[in-house]
């Protein structure tokens, strides 16, 4: 009986070591080489409206996957925060933009569906450069009006994420340390003031 228990615990130790090594290797393989970046987040106040501009800079593997016909879904989260000195920064409001990128390797065509505020726009492109320029850029996005914002200091945080393909249940069970995102990158704008409205 003692021999049976010792053999059981020895096998359990081997199994747990295997799981640990497997997860460490998976973390390295999933995260290695991902070098997605965001351009500086530009914020412009114009006629009591707040506009945001930025762009995602992908890695080479991203573009290779598209050329091979792989579908990509990229989500932009554009969030406005109010700065507090003592309390945590306050989330005020935000927008979510989904960009779905598809390619036809045979026709050498690309299409992008952009969904914002339940409004869907689809565009087709003949070359990758123009497609990426439209799909990975946020240009003069009207985030909010400023009339109903309180006076104070604010900043805009942009987060861009893309989920990985779903793993088979058995593999997914063992890869409990691995993130379900292909990548996630974020960047803040510089802080800016929302001035007090002049008395009329």
C-alpha positions in Angstrom: 0.0 0.0 0.0 2.8 2.4 0.9 4.5 1.6 -2.4 1.3 2.3 -4.2 0.9 5.8 -2.6 4.5 6.7 -3.2 4.2 5.8 -6.8 1.0 7.8 -7.1 2.6 10.9 -5.6 5.6 10.5 -7.8 3.4 10.4 -10.9 1.5 13.4 -9.7 4.7 15.4 -9.3 5.8 14.4 -12.8 2.3 15.4 -14.1 2.4 18.8 -12.4 5.9 19.5 -13.6 4.8 18.7 -17.1 1.8 21.1 -16.8 4.1 23.9 -15.5 6.7 23.4 -18.3 3.9 23.2 -20.9 2.3 26.5 -19.7 5.6 28.3 -19.6 6.4 27.2 -23.1 3.0 28.2 -24.3 3.3 31.6 -22.7 6.6 32.1 -24.5 5.2 31.0 -27.9 2.0 33.1 -27.6 3.8 36.2 -26.4 7.1 36.0 -28.3 7.5 38.3 -31.2 4.4 40.4 -30.7 5.4 44.0 -31.1 2.2 45.8 -31.7 2.3 49.5 -30.9 0.0 52.5 -30.9 0.8 55.9 -32.3 0.5 58.9 -29.9 -3.1 59.6 -29.0 -4.0 63.1 -30.3 -6.9 65.0 -28.8 -8.4 68.1 -30.4 -11.1 70.3 -28.9 -13.1 72.0 -31.6 -16.5 73.8 -31.3 -17.3 72.1 -28.0 -16.5 68.6 -29.4 -13.6 66.3 -28.6 -11.9 64.5 -31.4 -9.4 61.6 -31.1 -6.8 60.4 -33.6 -4.4 57.4 -33.3 -3.3 54.4 -35.3 -2.2 50.8 -34.6 1.2 49.7 -35.9 1.0 45.9 -36.5 3.8 43.3 -36.6 4.8 41.6 -39.8 3.0 38.3 -38.8 -0.3 40.2 -38.7 0.0 41.2 -42.4 1.2 37.7 -43.4 -1.9 36.2 -41.8 -4.2 38.5 -43.8 -2.4 37.7 -47.1 -3.0 34.0 -46.3 -6.7 34.7 -46.0 -7.0 34.7 -42.2 -9.9 36.8 -40.8 -8.9 39.4 -38.2 -11.2 41.1 -35.7 -9.7 44.2 -34.0 -11.5 46.2 -31.3 -10.6 49.8 -30.4 -11.7 51.1 -27.0 -11.6 54.9 -26.9 -12.2 56.0 -23.3 -12.3 59.4 -21.6 -11.1 59.7 -18.0 -11.2 62.6 -15.6 -8.0 63.0 -13.5 -8.2 63.1 -9.7 -5.2 63.7 -7.5 -6.4 61.6 -4.5 -9.0 59.3 -6.0 -8.5 56.9 -8.9 -9.1 58.4 -12.3 -12.8 58.5 -13.2 -14.1 56.8 -16.3 -16.5 59.3 -18.0 -17.5 57.7 -21.3 -16.2 55.8 -24.2 -16.7 54.3 -27.6 -16.0 50.8 -29.0 -15.0 50.4 -32.6 -14.9 46.9 -34.2 -12.9 46.4 -37.4 -13.3 43.0 -39.2 -10.6 42.4 -41.8 -11.1 39.8 -44.5 -9.1 39.0 -47.6 -9.5 36.9 -50.8 -6.1 35.6 -51.7 -7.4 34.4 -55.1 -8.9 37.8 -56.2 -6.3 39.7 -54.2 -9.0 41.8 -52.6 -9.5 43.0 -49.1 -12.6 44.1 -47.2 -13.1 45.8 -43.9 -16.3 46.1 -41.9 -16.3 48.9 -39.3 -19.0 48.9 -36.6 -19.4 51.9 -34.3 -22.5 52.7 -32.3 -24.4 50.0 -34.1 -23.6 51.6 -37.4 -21.8 49.3 -39.9 -19.7 50.4 -42.8 -18.0 48.1 -45.3 -15.2 49.1 -47.6 -13.3 47.1 -50.2 -9.6 47.6 -51.3 -7.4 46.3 -54.0 -4.1 46.8 -52.1 -3.1 46.1 -48.6 -1.5 49.5 -47.8 -4.7 51.4 -48.4 -6.7 48.8 -46.5 -4.4 48.9 -43.5 -4.4 52.7 -43.6 -8.2 52.7 -43.2 -8.6 49.7 -40.9 -5.9 50.4 -38.3 -6.4 54.2 -38.1 -8.8 56.2 -35.9 -8.9 59.6 -37.5 -10.8 62.6 -35.9 -13.2 60.3 -34.0 -15.8 62.5 -32.3 -15.8 61.0 -28.8 -18.1 63.4 -27.0 -19.3 67.0 -26.6 -17.7 69.0 -23.9 -20.7 71.2 -22.8 -21.9 68.6 -20.3 -18.5 67.8 -18.9 -17.4 69.3 -15.6 -14.4 71.6 -15.5 -11.2 69.7 -14.8 -8.3 67.8 -16.2 -8.9 64.8 -18.5 -7.1 62.3 -20.7 -8.1 59.7 -23.4 -7.0 56.1 -23.2 -7.0 54.0 -26.3 -6.9 50.2 -26.0 -6.7 47.9 -29.0 -7.3 44.2 -28.7 -7.6 41.1 -30.9 -8.7 37.7 -29.7 -7.0 34.5 -30.6 -8.7 31.5 -32.2 -10.6 29.3 -29.7 -8.4 26.4 -28.5 -9.7 22.8 -28.4 -11.3 22.2 -25.0 -8.6 19.8 -23.8 -5.7 22.1 -24.7 -7.6 25.1 -23.4 -8.0 23.4 -20.1 -4.2 23.0 -19.7 -3.4 26.4 -21.0 -5.0 28.2 -18.0 -2.1 30.7 -17.8 -2.3 31.8 -21.4 -4.3 34.9 -22.3 -7.1 34.6 -24.8 -5.9 37.7 -26.6 -3.7 37.6 -29.7 -2.5 41.0 -28.5 -3.6 43.9 -26.3 -1.9 47.4 -26.4 -3.0 50.7 -24.9 -1.8 54.3 -24.8 -2.9 57.5 -23.0 -3.1 60.9 -24.4 -1.5 63.8 -22.6 -3.7 65.4 -20.0 -5.8 68.4 -21.1 -8.2 70.9 -19.5 -11.9 71.2 -20.0 -12.4 74.9 -19.2 -15.4 76.4 -17.5 -18.1 77.6 -19.9 -18.2 81.5 -19.9 -21.2 83.1 -18.3 -23.7 84.4 -20.8 
